[in-house]
Structures are given as structure tokens and as C-alpha cells.
């Protein structure tokens, strides 16, 4: 079982959450100028590092708010995201 810390509700079981993917993915500047291959890259290609990874989560069975965390993909240890740095 993975415990996820919601900034508003506290620690909860992972079944209460929905994974939203990689955090900090910028929307394209000129979406009307993008071809199919560019759109496919934007929609489906994400980083897949071993180690610290910035993610978006939604507390769907609780407060329904979105928030960012930093998760270590090797250990599943989660840290709140604070200005792009891992909190102690």
C-alpha cells in the first residue's frame, strides 16, 4: 500500500487518488501549427527517470484537489513539492 500525503487532507491510501502524470509539462505555444507527430509527442512522450520525478495527483475520493509531489521512482517514497526542490 502506498500512502500519499494530500496537502489538505493528510496521509491517505493510494486508492483515493488519481495519477495525473508528469508535472510541469507546458502547453504548446502554437498548437494550431503542430502536426500529428508533434501532438503525439506532446500527449504521450514523457520522462521516465529512475529516481526523483515530479508528478501531479488528484485526491478524487477526498477534497478533489490537484497537487504536485516528487516521487522517487526507485523506492516510491513521496515528498511534497516545494519550489521545485524535495522537502526534507
GISULCOR-V29427 format. One record per backbone hydrogen bond with DSSP energy under -1.0 kcal/mol. NH is the residue of the N-H (numbers start at 1). CO is the residue of the C=O. If there is no record, write none. Layout:
nh:co
NH:CO
NH:CO
//
This chain:
nh:co
4:12
6:10
10:6
12:4
14:2
16:13
17:14
18:58
20:56
23:54
33:30
34:31
39:35
40:36
41:37
42:38
43:39
44:40
45:41
53:71
55:69
56:21
57:67
58:18
59:65
60:58
61:16
62:59
64:59
67:57
69:55
70:79
71:53
72:77
73:51
76:72
79:70
81:68
82:85
85:82
87:80
//
